[in-house]
Amino acid sequence: MSGLADALAGVPPLLASHVRLAGAALALGIAISLPLAILAARRPAIGRWITGFASLVQTIPSLALLALFYPLLLSLSALVGGGLPALGFLPSLLALTLYALLPIIRNGVAGLTGIDRAVLQAADAVGMTRTQKLRLVEAPLALPIVIAGIRTAAVWTIGAATLSTTVGCPSLGDMIFAGLQTQNWALVLAGCVAAAVLALAVDALIGLVERGLATRRPMLWAGALALLLAGLGAATAPLLVRGTGRLVTIGATNFSEQYILARLIGDRLTRAGYTVRYRDGLGSAVVYRALAGGDVDVYVDYAGTLWNGVMQRSDVPPRPEMVRAIGEWTRRVDGVTMIGPLGFENAYAFAMRGQDARAKGIADLDALARVAPTLRLGSDLEFLSRPEWAAVRRAYGFRFAAATPYSPTFMYRALASGEADVISAFSSDGRIAADGLTMLADPRHAIPSYDALLLAAPGRAKDTRFLAALRPLVGRIPVAAMREANYRVDREADKQSPDAAARWLAARVGL
């Protein structure tokens, strides 16, 4: 119960951001949908195109729609010379607005076209103009049906807003994603309950507005609308609270190590007088561009990810040479400062259950390739689309019986339960030793090194206080300490939060 209470304590600021995002998307959706609904009702030929487009948007998974706006806004920003935020609130707002269109447009068209023709003929007979007829006759009669569509759109928007975490916009999804990755079910429950209560409350209040309009009881709909606006104001109040120091945004991708390192960085910056906020759960393809664009101030990335993904290099040089080349490239191309390597490597490494590897005589990837057609591969959510996987397949000719992506937590569980025979593990993961897994050697050196690198945004290059706070981390974290910190978060029993693991890690390495 104390874990749930601690999780609920983190709800207010995320609820505020969630309400702001969902409320803005719904308001913008209403502003766009109502004129389109009128046009669609007046011009059926155009209306088919309008409703067809809105229906098409609904066929795109909401997570994919959010992700698509990031490169689009990035390209637009480059086209107009910068200044257009490609991460955070704006892409989330645009994607959710599109999601809100369909129910409002359809209900608007249904409400307008369903009005008794005799009523419309009577309005024409008394000499009303089209504008007068819309304002005095059609809109009042169609409004209850339109409100029903807004009610549906509100629930959809509140639910989909949890996915904005993936593009750097804080929401209740932060708790859900973090809880899933760290197996903190109290966080997952708190995020889900808060989102559900918000959706139900908004749906109930809009329902009262709908009922008041349908029964022509102005006190009912006006009171419900006032309660709805008051609730929105109260929910977003935490956004008005500002820190006293300069604001720093710390980025992190979606696994335990990243959450821990982000909190370690945040603690040092807080001690240096900065106000810290976290952008967790970002995709590895998104977070570097967010740093280069100034949407994120600092984060930890890995040499192999930058080398293969961002720099599009396919060769595999020695580790020191790779780190040096990455630092020079990021500074020259994007103005990004590489503060330095943290002292450990978190490389992709294929792993099997120890007893299976010994029974099959598999110690390296060459041996694995010979029996791969009889085995099932489990990977993290990104690995199968990354250049590292393509390089490994080219080097060893892997042909697995099946390849299934999982979140990192469930990838290890799939291996333990026998649903997967081999996984794309992480070399600094404490579960490798704890679960008795065998890491397979890479004799052809297809997988590059993955030194953990501390990177800072271009705008922080001359911030001496900022850099001084973070430089003590360079070369300070051995892989054994990082594995233990990771395992403190990932283990089933007596698990710790990323904040607690970060404090342990700081003490362990003398920080």
C-alpha positions as CSV (number, residue, x, y, z in Angstrom):
1,M,0.0,0.0,0.0
2,S,2.9,2.4,0.7
3,G,4.2,1.8,-2.8
4,L,0.8,2.7,-4.3
5,A,0.6,5.8,-2.0
6,D,4.1,6.9,-3.2
7,A,3.0,6.4,-6.8
8,L,-0.2,8.4,-6.4
9,A,1.9,11.2,-4.9
10,G,3.5,11.6,-8.4
11,V,0.1,11.9,-10.1
12,P,-0.7,15.7,-9.8
13,P,2.0,17.2,-12.1
14,L,1.5,14.5,-14.7
15,L,-2.2,14.8,-14.5
16,A,-1.9,18.5,-15.1
17,S,0.1,18.0,-18.2
18,H,-2.3,15.3,-19.3
19,V,-5.3,17.5,-18.9
20,R,-3.6,20.4,-20.7
21,L,-2.7,18.3,-23.6
22,A,-6.1,16.5,-23.9
23,G,-8.0,19.7,-23.3
24,A,-6.1,21.6,-25.9
25,A,-6.4,18.8,-28.5
26,L,-10.2,18.4,-27.8
27,A,-10.7,22.2,-28.1
28,L,-8.8,22.4,-31.4
29,G,-10.6,19.3,-32.7
30,I,-13.9,21.0,-32.0
31,A,-12.9,24.2,-33.7
32,I,-11.9,22.3,-36.8
33,S,-14.6,19.7,-36.8
34,L,-17.7,21.9,-36.5
35,P,-17.1,23.9,-39.7
36,L,-16.2,20.7,-41.5
37,A,-19.4,19.1,-40.3
38,I,-21.4,22.0,-41.6
39,L,-19.6,21.8,-44.9
40,A,-20.1,18.1,-45.1
41,A,-23.8,18.3,-44.4
42,R,-24.3,21.1,-47.0
43,R,-22.1,19.5,-49.7
44,P,-22.5,15.7,-49.6
45,A,-19.9,15.1,-52.3
46,I,-17.3,17.0,-50.3
47,G,-18.6,15.5,-47.1
48,R,-17.6,12.0,-48.3
49,W,-14.0,13.2,-48.7
50,I,-14.1,14.8,-45.2
51,T,-15.5,11.8,-43.4
52,G,-13.2,9.5,-45.4
53,F,-10.1,11.4,-44.3
54,A,-11.3,11.4,-40.6
55,S,-12.0,7.7,-40.9
56,L,-8.5,7.1,-42.4
57,V,-6.8,8.8,-39.5
58,Q,-8.6,6.4,-37.1
59,T,-7.1,3.4,-38.9
60,I,-3.5,4.7,-38.1
61,P,-2.4,3.4,-34.6
62,S,-2.2,6.4,-32.3
63,L,1.4,5.6,-31.4
64,A,2.4,5.6,-35.0
65,L,0.6,8.8,-35.6
66,L,2.4,10.5,-32.8
67,A,5.8,9.2,-34.1
68,L,5.1,10.4,-37.6
69,F,4.7,14.0,-36.5
70,Y,8.2,14.1,-35.1
71,P,10.1,13.8,-38.4
72,L,7.5,15.9,-40.1
73,L,7.9,18.8,-37.7
74,L,11.7,18.3,-37.7
75,S,11.7,18.7,-41.5
76,L,9.4,21.7,-41.3
77,S,11.7,23.3,-38.7
78,A,14.7,22.8,-40.9
79,L,12.7,24.3,-43.9
80,V,11.8,27.5,-42.0
81,G,15.2,27.9,-40.4
82,G,14.5,26.4,-36.9
83,G,12.3,27.5,-34.0
84,L,9.6,24.8,-34.5
85,P,9.5,22.3,-31.6
86,A,9.5,18.8,-33.0
87,L,9.3,17.1,-29.6
88,G,6.9,17.4,-26.8
89,F,3.6,19.2,-26.7
90,L,3.2,20.3,-30.4
91,P,3.5,16.8,-32.1
92,S,1.2,15.3,-29.4
93,L,-1.3,18.1,-29.8
94,L,-1.5,17.7,-33.6
95,A,-1.8,13.9,-33.5
96,L,-4.5,13.9,-30.8
97,T,-6.4,16.7,-32.6
98,L,-6.6,14.5,-35.7
99,Y,-7.9,11.6,-33.5
100,A,-10.7,13.8,-32.1
101,L,-12.1,14.7,-35.6
102,L,-14.1,11.7,-36.6
103,P,-16.8,11.4,-33.8
104,I,-17.5,15.1,-33.9
105,I,-17.8,15.4,-37.6
106,R,-20.0,12.3,-37.9
107,N,-22.3,13.4,-35.2
108,G,-22.4,16.9,-36.5
109,V,-23.4,15.6,-40.0
110,A,-25.9,13.2,-38.5
111,G,-27.5,16.0,-36.4
112,L,-27.8,18.5,-39.2
113,T,-29.1,16.0,-41.8
114,G,-31.5,14.4,-39.4
115,I,-33.6,17.6,-38.8
116,D,-37.2,17.3,-40.0
117,R,-37.5,18.9,-43.4
118,A,-40.8,20.5,-42.4
119,V,-38.9,22.5,-39.8
120,L,-36.4,23.7,-42.4
121,Q,-39.1,24.6,-44.9
122,A,-40.8,26.6,-42.2
123,A,-37.6,28.5,-41.6
124,D,-37.3,29.2,-45.3
125,A,-40.9,30.3,-45.4
126,V,-40.4,33.1,-42.8
127,G,-37.5,34.4,-44.8
128,M,-34.5,33.3,-42.8
129,T,-31.1,33.5,-44.4
130,R,-28.8,30.4,-44.4
131,T,-26.8,31.9,-41.5
132,Q,-29.9,32.7,-39.5
133,K,-31.4,29.2,-40.2
134,L,-28.1,27.6,-39.0
135,R,-27.9,29.8,-35.9
136,L,-31.5,29.8,-34.8
137,V,-32.9,26.4,-36.0
138,E,-30.3,23.9,-37.1
139,A,-27.6,24.4,-34.5
140,P,-30.0,24.2,-31.5
141,L,-31.6,21.0,-32.8
142,A,-28.3,19.3,-33.7
143,L,-26.4,20.4,-30.6
144,P,-27.3,17.5,-28.4
145,I,-26.1,15.0,-31.0
146,V,-22.9,17.1,-31.5
147,I,-22.3,17.1,-27.8
148,A,-22.5,13.3,-27.8
149,G,-19.8,13.2,-30.4
150,I,-17.6,15.5,-28.3
151,R,-18.2,13.2,-25.4
152,T,-16.8,10.3,-27.4
153,A,-13.9,12.3,-28.7
154,A,-13.0,13.4,-25.2
155,V,-12.7,9.8,-23.9
156,W,-10.7,8.8,-26.9
157,T,-8.3,11.8,-26.6
158,I,-7.7,11.3,-22.8
159,G,-6.9,7.6,-23.5
160,A,-4.6,8.3,-26.4
161,A,-2.8,11.1,-24.6
162,T,-1.0,8.5,-22.4
163,L,1.1,7.6,-25.5
164,S,2.5,11.2,-25.7
165,T,5.3,10.0,-23.4
166,T,7.0,8.5,-26.5
167,V,7.5,11.9,-28.1
168,G,8.6,13.7,-25.0
169,C,5.3,15.2,-23.7
170,P,4.7,14.5,-20.0
171,S,1.4,12.7,-19.3
172,L,0.0,9.9,-17.1
173,G,1.6,7.6,-19.7
174,D,5.0,8.4,-18.0
175,M,3.9,6.4,-15.0
176,I,2.5,3.6,-17.1
177,F,5.6,3.2,-19.3
178,A,8.0,3.6,-16.4
179,G,6.1,1.1,-14.4
180,L,6.0,-1.5,-17.2
181,Q,9.8,-1.2,-17.8
182,T,10.8,-1.4,-14.1
183,Q,8.0,-3.9,-13.1
184,N,6.7,-1.3,-10.6
185,W,3.0,-2.3,-10.8
186,A,2.0,0.4,-8.4
187,L,3.1,3.0,-10.9
188,V,1.2,1.3,-13.7
189,L,-1.9,1.1,-11.5
190,A,-1.7,4.7,-10.4
191,G,-1.3,5.9,-14.0
192,C,-4.2,3.7,-15.3
193,V,-6.5,4.6,-12.5
194,A,-5.8,8.3,-12.8
195,A,-6.4,8.3,-16.6
196,A,-9.6,6.2,-16.2
197,V,-11.0,8.5,-13.4
198,L,-10.2,11.5,-15.5
199,A,-12.0,10.0,-18.6
200,L,-15.0,9.0,-16.6
201,A,-15.3,12.4,-14.8
202,V,-15.1,14.3,-18.1
203,D,-17.5,11.9,-19.8
204,A,-20.0,12.4,-16.9
205,L,-19.8,16.2,-16.9
206,I,-20.2,16.4,-20.7
207,G,-23.0,13.9,-20.4
208,L,-24.8,16.4,-18.0
209,V,-24.3,19.2,-20.6
210,E,-25.8,16.9,-23.3
211,R,-28.8,16.1,-21.1
212,G,-29.4,19.7,-20.1
213,L,-29.4,20.7,-23.8
214,A,-31.7,17.9,-24.8
215,T,-34.2,18.6,-22.0
216,R,-33.8,22.4,-22.4
217,R,-32.7,22.9,-18.8
218,P,-30.2,25.7,-18.9
219,M,-29.3,25.4,-15.2
220,L,-28.2,21.8,-15.7
221,W,-26.0,22.2,-18.7
222,A,-24.6,25.6,-17.5
223,G,-23.8,24.1,-14.1
224,A,-22.1,21.0,-15.6
225,L,-20.1,23.2,-18.0
226,A,-19.0,25.4,-15.0
227,L,-17.9,22.3,-13.1
228,L,-16.0,21.0,-16.1
229,L,-14.1,24.2,-16.5
230,A,-13.4,24.5,-12.8
231,G,-12.1,20.9,-12.8
232,L,-9.8,21.6,-15.7
233,G,-8.5,24.7,-14.0
234,A,-7.9,22.8,-10.7
235,A,-6.2,19.9,-12.5
236,T,-3.8,22.2,-14.4
237,A,-2.9,24.3,-11.4
238,P,0.4,22.4,-10.7
239,L,1.7,23.7,-14.0
240,L,1.7,27.2,-12.5
241,V,4.3,26.2,-9.9
242,R,7.7,27.1,-11.1
243,G,11.1,26.1,-9.8
244,T,13.6,28.6,-8.5
245,G,16.5,27.5,-10.5
246,R,17.2,27.3,-14.2
247,L,15.2,24.5,-15.9
248,V,17.0,21.5,-17.3
249,T,15.4,18.7,-19.3
250,I,17.0,15.3,-19.0
251,G,16.1,12.7,-21.6
252,A,15.9,8.9,-21.2
253,T,14.9,6.0,-23.4
254,N,12.7,3.1,-22.2
255,F,14.7,0.8,-20.0
256,S,15.8,0.7,-16.3
257,E,19.4,1.8,-16.8
258,Q,18.3,4.9,-18.6
259,Y,15.8,5.8,-15.8
260,I,18.6,5.3,-13.2
261,L,21.2,7.4,-15.1
262,A,18.7,10.2,-15.7
263,R,18.0,10.4,-11.9
264,L,21.7,10.3,-11.2
265,I,22.3,13.2,-13.5
266,G,19.2,15.0,-12.2
267,D,20.4,14.8,-8.6
268,R,23.8,16.4,-9.5
269,L,22.1,19.2,-11.4
270,T,19.6,19.8,-8.6
271,R,22.5,20.1,-6.2
272,A,24.0,22.6,-8.6
273,G,20.9,24.8,-8.4
274,Y,19.0,23.7,-11.5
275,T,15.3,22.8,-11.7
276,V,15.1,19.4,-13.3
277,R,12.4,17.7,-15.4
278,Y,12.6,14.3,-17.1
279,R,11.5,13.2,-20.5
280,D,11.4,9.4,-20.1
281,G,10.4,6.7,-22.6
282,L,11.8,8.4,-25.7
283,G,12.8,6.3,-28.7
284,S,16.5,6.0,-29.4
285,A,15.9,7.4,-32.9
286,V,14.2,10.5,-31.3
287,V,16.3,11.4,-28.3
288,Y,19.5,12.4,-30.1
289,R,17.6,14.7,-32.5
290,A,15.8,16.1,-29.5
291,L,19.2,16.9,-27.9
292,A,20.6,18.4,-31.0
293,G,17.4,20.6,-31.4
294,G,17.5,21.8,-27.7
295,D,14.3,20.0,-26.6
296,V,16.5,17.9,-24.3
297,D,19.5,19.3,-22.5
298,V,21.4,16.2,-21.5
299,Y,21.1,12.4,-21.7
300,V,23.2,9.2,-21.9
301,D,23.5,7.5,-25.2
302,Y,25.6,4.5,-26.4
303,A,28.5,4.6,-28.8
304,G,27.1,1.8,-31.0
305,T,23.7,3.4,-31.3
306,L,25.2,6.7,-32.4
307,W,27.7,5.1,-34.7
308,N,25.3,2.8,-36.6
309,G,22.1,4.8,-36.2
310,V,22.8,8.6,-36.2
311,M,26.2,8.5,-38.0
312,Q,25.2,5.7,-40.4
313,R,28.6,4.0,-40.1
314,S,29.0,0.3,-40.7
315,D,32.6,-0.3,-39.8
316,V,33.7,-1.4,-36.3
317,P,36.8,0.4,-35.1
318,P,38.5,0.0,-31.7
319,R,36.6,1.5,-28.8
320,P,38.8,4.5,-28.1
321,E,38.9,5.4,-31.8
322,M,35.1,5.1,-32.0
323,V,34.5,7.3,-28.9
324,R,36.9,10.0,-30.2
325,A,35.3,10.0,-33.6
326,I,31.8,10.3,-32.2
327,G,32.7,13.3,-30.0
328,E,34.3,15.1,-33.0
329,W,31.3,14.3,-35.3
330,T,28.6,15.4,-32.8
331,R,30.4,18.7,-32.1
332,R,31.0,19.4,-35.8
333,V,27.7,18.4,-37.2
334,D,25.2,19.3,-34.5
335,G,27.1,21.3,-31.9
336,V,26.5,18.6,-29.3
337,T,29.1,18.3,-26.5
338,M,30.2,14.9,-25.5
339,I,31.1,15.4,-21.9
340,G,32.7,12.0,-21.8
341,P,32.2,8.2,-21.4
342,L,30.8,7.1,-18.0
343,G,33.2,4.2,-17.7
344,F,31.1,1.2,-18.6
345,E,29.8,-0.4,-21.8
346,N,26.2,-1.6,-22.3
347,A,26.5,-3.6,-25.6
348,Y,24.0,-5.8,-27.3
349,A,24.9,-9.4,-26.5
350,F,23.0,-12.5,-27.5
351,A,22.2,-14.6,-24.4
352,M,20.7,-18.0,-23.7
353,R,19.7,-20.0,-20.6
354,G,23.0,-21.4,-19.2
355,Q,21.8,-25.0,-19.2
356,D,20.6,-24.8,-22.8
357,A,23.8,-23.2,-24.1
358,R,25.9,-25.9,-22.4
359,A,23.6,-28.7,-23.6
360,K,23.7,-27.5,-27.2
361,G,27.4,-26.6,-27.1
362,I,26.8,-23.0,-28.0
363,A,29.4,-20.5,-26.8
364,D,29.5,-18.0,-29.7
365,L,27.4,-16.6,-32.5
366,D,29.0,-18.9,-35.1
367,A,27.7,-21.9,-33.1
368,L,24.3,-20.2,-32.7
369,A,24.0,-19.6,-36.4
370,R,24.2,-23.4,-37.1
371,V,21.2,-24.2,-34.9
372,A,19.3,-20.9,-35.3
373,P,16.6,-22.4,-37.6
374,T,15.4,-24.5,-34.6
375,L,15.4,-21.6,-32.1
376,R,13.1,-18.7,-31.3
377,L,14.7,-15.2,-30.9
378,G,13.3,-12.7,-28.5
379,S,14.4,-9.0,-28.8
380,D,13.7,-5.6,-27.4
381,L,11.2,-3.5,-29.2
382,E,13.8,-1.8,-31.4
383,F,16.5,-4.4,-32.1
384,L,15.0,-6.1,-35.1
385,S,14.8,-2.8,-37.0
386,R,18.2,-1.5,-36.0
387,P,21.3,-1.6,-38.1
388,E,23.1,-3.8,-35.6
389,W,20.6,-6.6,-36.3
390,A,21.2,-6.2,-40.1
391,A,25.0,-6.3,-39.5
392,V,24.7,-9.5,-37.3
393,R,22.6,-11.2,-39.9
394,R,25.1,-10.3,-42.7
395,A,28.0,-11.6,-40.6
396,Y,26.5,-14.8,-39.4
397,G,23.6,-15.5,-41.7
398,F,21.0,-16.0,-38.9
399,R,17.7,-17.6,-39.8
400,F,15.7,-18.1,-36.7
401,A,12.5,-20.1,-36.5
402,A,10.7,-17.0,-35.1
403,A,11.7,-13.5,-34.0
404,T,9.5,-11.7,-31.5
405,P,10.0,-8.2,-30.0
406,Y,9.2,-7.6,-26.4
407,S,9.7,-4.7,-23.9
408,P,13.0,-5.4,-22.1
409,T,11.3,-6.6,-19.0
410,F,9.1,-9.2,-20.8
411,M,12.0,-10.2,-23.1
412,Y,13.8,-11.7,-20.1
413,R,10.6,-13.3,-18.9
414,A,10.1,-14.9,-22.3
415,L,13.5,-16.4,-22.1
416,A,12.9,-17.7,-18.6
417,S,9.5,-19.2,-19.5
418,G,10.8,-20.9,-22.6
419,E,8.8,-18.7,-25.1
420,A,12.2,-17.6,-26.4
421,D,15.4,-19.6,-26.7
422,V,17.8,-16.7,-27.2
423,I,17.5,-13.0,-26.6
424,S,19.3,-9.8,-27.6
425,A,20.4,-8.9,-24.0
426,F,22.3,-6.0,-22.7
427,S,25.7,-6.5,-21.3
428,S,25.3,-4.3,-18.2
429,D,22.0,-5.9,-17.2
430,G,22.1,-7.5,-13.7
431,R,19.6,-10.1,-14.7
432,I,22.2,-11.9,-16.9
433,A,24.1,-13.1,-13.8
434,A,21.1,-13.4,-11.6
435,D,19.2,-15.6,-14.1
436,G,22.3,-17.7,-14.9
437,L,22.4,-16.7,-18.6
438,T,25.3,-17.4,-20.9
439,M,26.4,-14.5,-23.1
440,L,27.6,-15.6,-26.5
441,A,30.9,-14.3,-28.0
442,D,31.0,-12.3,-31.2
443,P,34.1,-13.7,-33.0
444,R,33.4,-11.7,-36.2
445,H,33.0,-8.4,-34.3
446,A,29.8,-7.6,-36.0
447,I,28.4,-5.7,-33.0
448,P,30.2,-2.4,-32.2
449,S,31.2,-1.2,-28.7
450,Y,28.6,0.5,-26.7
451,D,30.4,2.8,-24.2
452,A,27.8,4.9,-22.3
453,L,28.4,8.5,-23.3
454,L,27.2,11.6,-21.5
455,L,26.0,14.2,-24.1
456,A,24.9,17.8,-23.7
457,A,22.8,20.0,-26.0
458,P,24.4,22.8,-28.0
459,G,22.9,25.4,-25.7
460,R,24.8,24.0,-22.8
461,A,28.2,24.1,-24.4
462,K,29.2,27.3,-22.5
463,D,27.3,26.7,-19.3
464,T,30.3,26.1,-17.1
465,R,28.2,25.4,-13.9
466,F,26.2,22.8,-15.8
467,L,29.3,21.0,-17.2
468,A,31.1,21.2,-13.9
469,A,28.2,19.5,-12.2
470,L,28.4,16.6,-14.6
471,R,32.1,16.1,-15.3
472,P,32.7,14.1,-12.1
473,L,30.5,11.3,-13.7
474,V,33.0,10.8,-16.5
475,G,34.9,7.5,-16.1
476,R,33.4,7.0,-12.7
477,I,30.9,4.1,-13.1
478,P,32.3,0.6,-13.5
479,V,30.1,-2.0,-15.2
480,A,29.8,-4.1,-12.0
481,A,28.2,-1.1,-10.2
482,M,25.9,-0.4,-13.1
483,R,24.8,-4.0,-13.2
484,E,24.0,-4.0,-9.5
485,A,22.1,-0.7,-9.8
486,N,20.1,-2.1,-12.7
487,Y,19.3,-5.3,-10.8
488,R,18.0,-3.3,-7.9
489,V,15.3,-2.0,-10.1
490,D,14.7,-5.1,-12.2
491,R,14.6,-7.8,-9.6
492,E,11.3,-9.4,-8.6
493,A,11.7,-9.2,-4.8
494,D,12.7,-6.2,-2.7
495,K,12.9,-4.0,-5.9
496,Q,13.9,-0.4,-5.7
497,S,12.7,2.7,-7.6
498,P,15.1,4.3,-10.2
499,D,15.6,7.2,-7.8
500,A,16.7,4.9,-4.9
501,A,19.0,2.9,-7.3
502,A,20.5,6.2,-8.5
503,R,21.2,7.2,-4.9
504,W,22.8,3.8,-4.2
505,L,24.9,4.1,-7.4
506,A,26.1,7.6,-6.4
507,A,27.2,6.3,-3.0
508,R,28.7,3.2,-4.5
509,V,31.0,5.2,-6.8
510,G,31.8,7.9,-4.3
511,L,29.6,10.7,-5.7
